[in-house]
Amino acid sequence: MHASHPSAEHFVIDDDPIFRHRKPAMLATVLLIIVACVGAVQFRAAGIPLTVQPFGTYLGATLPFAEPSASAYGPSGGVAVRFAMPSANVEYPLAVHGDPTALQYEWVRVGDTASADSPIPLSGPEVRAPNKPGFYRLAIAREGKRRIIDGLTLAVLVPFKEKEGTMLNGYRIGTYLAEHLGGTEQLPAGFLEIT
C-alpha cells in the first residue's frame, strides 16, 4: 500500500462490523464466568460434600486407563514393535492410570478382536509372550471386561530351530553360511513371519 493512497480512511478499525460485535460477545463471556464462579462458591458454602471417585470408576467402568509407558518406546521414543520368542518373558512397561488391583492381561492378534490366550494376572513390567508366532497387541482385563492397548505391537518370532534345511513352514528361505561352515557368523534366534 502506498502512503499517498487517498482511500486510507477505509481502514478505520472501529467501523469494521467484525470488531463491532466482538465487544458484546466478550462482555457476555466475562459475565458468564463471573456467574459460574459465584454459583460454585454458593454451592460449596452450602456444605454439600464433593465426592471424588478413583479414575476408572466413572460411568460404571471397571478398567483403569492404561497405555505403554514412555520407556516402552525405547530411548529414542520411536520404537513401535517389540520382538520376542514364543512364551518368553518380555518387558512391556505400562502406565496404569487408576486402580491396578486384580488386573489381568491377554494378547489379541493384530487385525482380530478375539483373545489369543487366557487372561494372566498382571504383576509387573514383564509379560509372557504368546506361544504362537505373529503380531499381537496387549489387552488388559478385569471382571469380564477388556481394553486393547494401542501404541506398541509385540512380534513373536518363528524359532530358528523350526527351519528344516532350506525350508521354513513350506517356504524356501535358503541357508546361512554358518550352517555350512560353522564359522563365527551368528545365526538369528528366529524369523518374523509376514502373511
Secondary structure as GFF3:
##gff-version 3
##sequence-region A 1 195
A	DSSP	three_ten_helix	8	11	.	.	.	ID=ss1
A	DSSP	three_ten_helix	13	15	.	.	.	ID=ss2
A	DSSP	alpha_helix	17	20	.	.	.	ID=ss3
A	DSSP	alpha_helix	22	45	.	.	.	ID=ss4
A	DSSP	three_ten_helix	58	60	.	.	.	ID=ss5
A	DSSP	beta_strand	65	68	.	.	.	ID=ss6
A	DSSP	three_ten_helix	70	73	.	.	.	ID=ss7
A	DSSP	beta_strand	81	84	.	.	.	ID=ss8
A	DSSP	beta_strand	89	91	.	.	.	ID=ss9
A	DSSP	beta_strand	94	97	.	.	.	ID=ss10
A	DSSP	beta_strand	104	109	.	.	.	ID=ss11
A	DSSP	beta_strand	120	121	.	.	.	ID=ss12
A	DSSP	beta_strand	126	128	.	.	.	ID=ss13
A	DSSP	beta_strand	134	142	.	.	.	ID=ss14
A	DSSP	beta_strand	145	148	.	.	.	ID=ss15
A	DSSP	beta_strand	153	156	.	.	.	ID=ss16
A	DSSP	beta_strand	158	159	.	.	.	ID=ss17
A	DSSP	three_ten_helix	160	162	.	.	.	ID=ss18
A	DSSP	beta_strand	167	168	.	.	.	ID=ss19
A	DSSP	beta_strand	171	172	.	.	.	ID=ss20
A	DSSP	alpha_helix	177	181	.	.	.	ID=ss21
A	DSSP	beta_strand	190	191	.	.	.	ID=ss22
###
